[in-house]
Amino acid sequence: MQMFRLKRICVKLLRLADFLPGIAYRLIMLVWRGVDISFHSTLKTWHAANFRFGRNILIEKDCLLDAPGGSKIELGDGVTVQNGTHLITQGGKGIGIGACTSVNRFCVLYGTGGITIGRDCLIAPMCVIVAASHRFDDPRAPINRQGQTAKGITIGNNCWLGSRVTVLDGVTIGDGCVIGAGAVVSCDIPPNSVAVGVPARVIKQRCDQRGLSRLGRRRVVEVTGHGNSGCVHR
């Protein structure tokens, strides 16, 4: 009963967390969830009561997390969110990131239609994942008055998105995929595929989850544009 009351108090405090510095927010989360979370004082949070975090989370400086309405931001155990990344639900279905996934610097995720990213993924710097799109069917009406579609985006387990990859609304990327740097993913990518280009197209298939079929390390670097994507995989 005492723990239940304590959690209720912490939930109320979390509703005020938008105005608290990162250190105070961290202390509230430690009491409420009993987890080890490392926050920087320049972290910006809005509607923090809608966050669901696992253990050993790392969120670096200048990040923005916003989950208005009934939407949720859920981070699994060991997730890393690096400098300057924005996780914004826009009041939609929310954002879920699986355990041990790293989201590198200056990425932008809009979870209007829902974004689900699996475990053990590497999201390299400056990726844009937007689960919404503007309607533009009527050429006589301003685009900003025609509304949006929001189908959602799913990225499977053990995927690697190279730097500056853009994933558009309605896309599913299967488990074990490698998406080359600068690619624009506008359609579904089958599991264990290597895809590059604008729009992204599959150029190779991986034999299984353990390694690349007929692709050496040198070829992987050529495809992705970076030897290790700069990610910290925790």
N, C-alpha and C positions, 0 to 999 in steps of 0.2 A: 504493500500500500504506500509506504514511504517513497519507494522508487517510482511508483506511478505518479505521485504528486510532484516529485522532483522533475520528472520528464515534462509534466504539464507546465511547470514553471519555466523550464528551458525552452519549450515551444513558444511561450509568450515572449521570452527574451529574444528568440530567433527572429520574431516578427519586427523587432527593433534593431536587428543586426545590420540593416542597411546603413545605420548611422554610427556603427561601432568600428573602430580600427580592427585590423586583421588579428592582432594579438588577442583582443577581447573575444572576437568571434571564435578563435581557436579554442579558448578556454571553455566557452559554452558548448562547443561540439564535443570536447573531451568528456565533459560531464554527462552530456546527453547520450552520446553513442559509445563512450568508452573506447575510442579509437585513437590511433596515432596519426595525426594530420599535421602537416607542415604548411603554414600559410605565411605569406609575406604581407607586410603592413600596407602595401599598395593594392592588394586584392580588392576589387569592387564587387559587392553582392547585392542583389535585389530579390525580394521574396524568398529569403533564405530558408524559411520553414518548409519549402517544397523541395529541398535537397535531400538526397539519400546517398550516403557515402559509406564505403567499406573501410577496411583497415589499410594503414600505410599509404595513404594518399599524399601526393606531392602536388601542390598548386603554387606556381611561381609568381613573381611580381607582375603587376600591370595586367592581370587577367580580369575578365568580366564574366560573371555568372548571373543570369537573370531568368527566373521561372515564374512569371505571373499567372494569375488565375489558378486553375486546377492542374496545370502542367507540372512535370517533374524533371529534375536533373539527377540521374543516378550514375554514380561512379563505383565500379567494383574494386576489389582489393588490389592495391599496388598500382593504381592508375597514376600516370604522370601527365600533368597539364602544364606546359612550359610557357615562358614569358609572352605576354601580350595576346594570348588566345582568348577568343570570345565564345562562350556557350550561351546561346539565347534561344528560348523556346517560343517567344512571341505569343504566349498564351495557348499554344497548340498542344500536340500530343507529347512533346518532350524529347529529351535526349538521354539515351542509355549507353554507357561505355563499359565493356567487359573487363574482367580482371587482367592486370599486367599489360594493359595497352598504354602506349605513349602517344600523346598528341603534342607535336612539337611547336616551335615558336610561331606566333602570329597566324594561327589558323582561325577560321571563322566557321561556326556551326550554327545554322538556324533550324530549330526543330519544330517548325510549324506543323508539318504533316507527320512528324516523328522520325527520329534518327536512332537507329540501333547499330552499334559497332560491337563486334565480338571481342573475344579475349585474345591476348598475345598479338595485337596489331601494332604496326608502326605507321603513324601518320606524320609525314615529313613537314618541314616548315612551309607556311603560307598556303596550305590546302584550304579550299572552300567547299563546304558541304552544306547545301541549301535544300531543305525539304519543302520547297514552295516554288511557284512560278506564276508570273503575271499573265493574265488573259490579254489577248490583243486581236481577237477575231474581227471586231468592228473597227474599220479604218476611220470612221467618222467620229468615234468617241475617244477621248483621252485615255491612254492606256492605264493611267493611275485610277480610273473610275470603273474599270471593267472587272475588278475583282481578281481573285487568285485561285489557283488549284494547289492542293497540298496532298500528294499521294503517299509520301514517306520514302525513306531511304534505308536500305539494309546493307551493311557490310559484314561479311562473315568473319569467322575466326582466322587468325594467323595470316592476315593480309598486310601488304606493304604498299602504301601510296607514296610515290616519290614527291619531290618538292613541287609546289604550285599545281597540284592536281585539283581539278574542279569536278565535283560529283553533282549532277542535276537531279531534280525531283523525280521520283518514280523508279529509280534505279535500284537493282539488287546486284551486289558484287559477291560472288560465291566464296566459300572458304579457300584459303591458300592462294589468293591471287596476288600478282605483282602488277602495279599500274605505273607506267613510266612517267617521269617528270614532265610536267606541263600538259598532260593529257586532259581532255574534257570527256567525262564519262556520261553519255546520254542514253545508253541502253544497257540492258543486263549483261553481265560478264559471267560466264560459266565458272564453276570451281576449278582451281588449279591452273588458271590461265595467266599468261603474260600479255598485257594489252598496252598499246602506246598510241599516241597521235590525237588529232582533233578532226573529227570525233574519234574517241578511242576504239581501236580494233584489236582483235586477238591475233597475235603473231606466233605464239607458241603455247603448247600445253605442258604442264608439269606432270611428271609421272605419278607422284604421290605427295603426301605432306612432308616427306623427309628431305626431298631435294629436287633440283631442277633436272628435267630430262634433256640430255644432250646440250645443256647450257652450263658452261663453265663460269667461274667467278668473274672473269673478264667481261663476258657477254652481259651478265647481270648489271655490271657497272655501266656499260654502254646504254642499256635499256632504261635504267632508272635515273641516270645522270648524277648519281652520288653513291659512293662506296658503301656507306652505312646509314644514310638518310639523316644523320645528325641526331637520331633519336636516343633517348636514354631509356632502355628497356628494363623495367624494374620488376 
